[in-house]
Amino acid sequence: MSFELTILGSSSATPTYDRFPTSQHLVMLDQHMLIDCGEGAQIQMRRYKLKRSKLRYIFISHMHGDHILGLPGLLFSMNLLQRTEPLHIFGPPELFEVLNLLIRHSDNQLRYEVIPHYTQHNKPEIILENSTLRVTSFPLYHRIPTTGFLFTETEKLRKLNSEACKQHNVPVTSYLDLKRGSDYVNSDTGIHVANELLTFDSGKKLSYAYCSDTVFDSRVAESVKDVRLMYHEATFMHDKLLRAQETMHTTAKQAAIIAKEANAEKLLIGHFSSRYDDLTELLHEAQTEFENTELALEGRRFILTD
Amino acid sequence: MSFELTILGSSSATPTYDRFPTSQHLVMLDQHMLIDCGEGAQIQMRRYKLKRSKLRYIFISHMHGDHILGLPGLLFSMNLLQRTEPLHIFGPPELFEVLNLLIRHSDNQLRYEVIPHYTQHNKPEIILENSTLRVTSFPLYHRIPTTGFLFTETEKLRKLNSEACKQHNVPVTSYLDLKRGSDYVNSDTGIHVANELLTFDSGKKLSYAYCSDTVFDSRVAESVKDVRLMYHEATFMHDKLLRAQETMHTTAKQAAIIAKEANAEKLLIGHFSSRYDDLTELLHEAQTEFENTELALEGRRFILTD
């Protein structure tokens, strides 16, 4: 699976109307990840048939309870489920203080290694990079240190034009260079074939930006410029702008403005205040600024294609 | 409401088959309480229409995650819901260390007071007593310090025989003494009327014992002798006795033996291992030892009458 995002929780701090606090499950380039882990995240994973054992990376944006309180239980469950593979957790240093205290007082020794990666909230930073995936944390602007996460394909390989390769007698050993954009040169004959004749364009890189929680700030748009899919919190309607500013949250309209400024292809909004039962008004408010918006509701799946 | 117990979670540490980790909601003599608070307890309270704002006392048996991880989120929600009344929490000292750390790192100040009451696990102790309710903690025998809780009516008042009181010209001011069992003496005339002529027996005191988690130990039965309703963990079937002993848990058969030894009226079993999908076998195993057994399943309500 190249890219599949499943929403586990869409609620802000007070869970209500069957909405769970914030958590998202992302499979990108065959890597299984959680982004934030509000209370009940593991219960939601079971509901949507997402295997806890496959998780390799967990990203935590900040220390508010509605983004972290499902994590200790998930770690304990993984232990009972006999996990042995290491688990990488990216989050603020305080997170690991809390986890260590809970593990110590429960007299549990985890059978697997938790590898902590401290995030820092002052500037963007590449926090994970492998042959297919790059994850960058970037500053958000909330009441306590908070980071967003930008997930991008490390390298977008071009697609081979098999017919043309055969025609030009390109050996298989040159295929990877071709996918990476090189021209083909036959060292014996000196014949040079331009890359465009041997490959097809494979479209835009997969990319996903996760922005929660934050007050409206255009620097967020700068950090995720040209992203394909963007999640941005939209805790309130715009008539509650003052309340949004006081609590350092964003309105649906403002989230859409950020998506427009970022030149995103598509916007998901979430982190809804418990004051809203019916969410269609939030959706419509965002769509007046940025049409390609959807609600990030529990159980919804969003797919990006190559 | 004199006594209504609602099961919020029946699962042991790994939530599964739509079962939530351990938590119970008790209304007894108009006092609203939670007993243990596993992940998702507040979500379950909403589902069963139990008001978070009414909670006055919370009792935590021990520090394992499946009994405490719903508590921080509940406290934060109460804060957002503008709670101002104090909340009494009874639990091991380590619990408050964890709560304080989480509150500090989330940069939240609770608007209401949390009044901590440290439990101790070496001997029974009255931890709460008011004019209607007495709560006693008592030792359980688990891998870390753990206590059970026994809830009893402080004083069982006799019921007035209004007809007889009128006949003997008993003034209203003597009614409370009568309910408490005194005879009536008219100080002017010296006339003495025996209590039994003026009141009716009002049956057994309400009582409920909560016993989770523990290995099989007859001292538990001693601690809750003659209780009316008893909850006892029954993590495994008896064919997994060795596993129960290793992990310091109880089998369904053993839970029933404890109920019999305690001379309980009724037994509820819970804290089921995730290995059991269908729970009827656990129920039947317990019923062969103690017939009046029920499963403590999510959403079930148990009522005691005067």
Chai-1 contact restraints between the chains, C-beta under 6 A:
chainA,res_idxA,chainB,res_idxB,connection_type,confidence,min_distance_angstrom,max_distance_angstrom,comment,restraint_id
A,A13,B,F76,contact,1.0,0.0,6.0,A-B,restraint_1
A,A13,B,L80,contact,1.0,0.0,6.0,A-B,restraint_2
A,T14,B,S77,contact,1.0,0.0,6.0,A-B,restraint_3
A,T14,B,L80,contact,1.0,0.0,6.0,A-B,restraint_4
A,P15,B,I43,contact,1.0,0.0,6.0,A-B,restraint_5
A,E39,B,E39,contact,1.0,0.0,6.0,A-B,restraint_6
A,E39,B,G73,contact,1.0,0.0,6.0,A-B,restraint_7
A,G40,B,G40,contact,1.0,0.0,6.0,A-B,restraint_8
A,G40,B,I43,contact,1.0,0.0,6.0,A-B,restraint_9
A,I43,B,P15,contact,1.0,0.0,6.0,A-B,restraint_10
A,I43,B,G40,contact,1.0,0.0,6.0,A-B,restraint_11
A,M63,B,H105,contact,1.0,0.0,6.0,A-B,restraint_12
A,M63,B,S106,contact,1.0,0.0,6.0,A-B,restraint_13
A,H64,B,S106,contact,1.0,0.0,6.0,A-B,restraint_14
A,G65,B,P72,contact,1.0,0.0,6.0,A-B,restraint_15
A,G65,B,G73,contact,1.0,0.0,6.0,A-B,restraint_16
A,G65,B,F76,contact,1.0,0.0,6.0,A-B,restraint_17
A,G65,B,S106,contact,1.0,0.0,6.0,A-B,restraint_18
A,L69,B,P72,contact,1.0,0.0,6.0,A-B,restraint_19
A,L69,B,G73,contact,1.0,0.0,6.0,A-B,restraint_20
A,P72,B,G65,contact,1.0,0.0,6.0,A-B,restraint_21
A,P72,B,L69,contact,1.0,0.0,6.0,A-B,restraint_22
A,G73,B,E39,contact,1.0,0.0,6.0,A-B,restraint_23
A,G73,B,G65,contact,1.0,0.0,6.0,A-B,restraint_24
A,G73,B,L69,contact,1.0,0.0,6.0,A-B,restraint_25
A,F76,B,A13,contact,1.0,0.0,6.0,A-B,restraint_26
A,F76,B,G65,contact,1.0,0.0,6.0,A-B,restraint_27
A,S77,B,T14,contact,1.0,0.0,6.0,A-B,restraint_28
A,L80,B,A13,contact,1.0,0.0,6.0,A-B,restraint_29
A,L80,B,T14,contact,1.0,0.0,6.0,A-B,restraint_30
A,E94,B,H105,contact,1.0,0.0,6.0,A-B,restraint_31
A,V98,B,L101,contact,1.0,0.0,6.0,A-B,restraint_32
A,L101,B,V98,contact,1.0,0.0,6.0,A-B,restraint_33
A,H105,B,M63,contact,1.0,0.0,6.0,A-B,restraint_34
A,H105,B,E94,contact,1.0,0.0,6.0,A-B,restraint_35
A,S106,B,M63,contact,1.0,0.0,6.0,A-B,restraint_36
A,S106,B,H64,contact,1.0,0.0,6.0,A-B,restraint_37
A,S106,B,G65,contact,1.0,0.0,6.0,A-B,restraint_38
A,D107,B,I144,contact,1.0,0.0,6.0,A-B,restraint_39
A,I144,B,D107,contact,1.0,0.0,6.0,A-B,restraint_40
